[in-house]
Amino acid sequence: MNTTPTNRLIHETSLYLQQHAHNPVDWYPWGEEALQRAQREHKPIFLSIGYSACHWCHV
């Protein structure tokens, strides 16, 4: 039984986003749900941009 908590990124198709699905942060993918929550709670958006590459592509 896997008890590692996951966030919303577990359902994304992007490998980069999936790699962060088990972070202890309640990440949201970019979209209406994230924007609406930020607006409703009067919170800023923290935007993280990155990519996924093989080991040799980024060494």
N, C-alpha and C positions, 0 to 999 in steps of 0.2 A: 504494500500500500504506500503510495507516494503522498507524503504530507507536506511537501514543499509548497508554500503558498504561491499562487500565480496572480497576475494582474490581467487587464484586458488585452495586453499584447499577445497573449497565448493564441488568440484567434486570427492574428494577422498573417498575411502571406509573405511579407518581407522577412528574410532571414535576419537582418539587422534587428528588427523589432522583436522577433521571436527570441533572440539571444538575451533580451532584457525582460522577458516575461516572468522571470523568477526573482527580479530585483525587489528589495524591500520598499519599493516606491509604488504608489498606486497610479502608474502611468496610464495615460489615455492615448490612443492613436489620434492624429489630427482629424477633426471632424466636428459635426454639430453637437454631439454629446459633450465633448470637452469644452467647446465654446459656450454652450448653454450653462454648464455647471459653473464655469468661471464667472460668467455674468451674474448668475443667480446668487453666488456666494461672494461677489465683489472681490474676486481674487485675480491676480495677474496670471498670464500664461507663461510657463517656463518651457521654452522650445528647445529640444535637443535634436541636433541634426548629425547624422553619421552614415556610415556605410559598412557593409560586410565584405571582406575579401579573404582570399586564401592567405596562408602564412607568408608565402614567398612574394605575394603581391604588395605587401605593406612592410617588408623588412628593409 
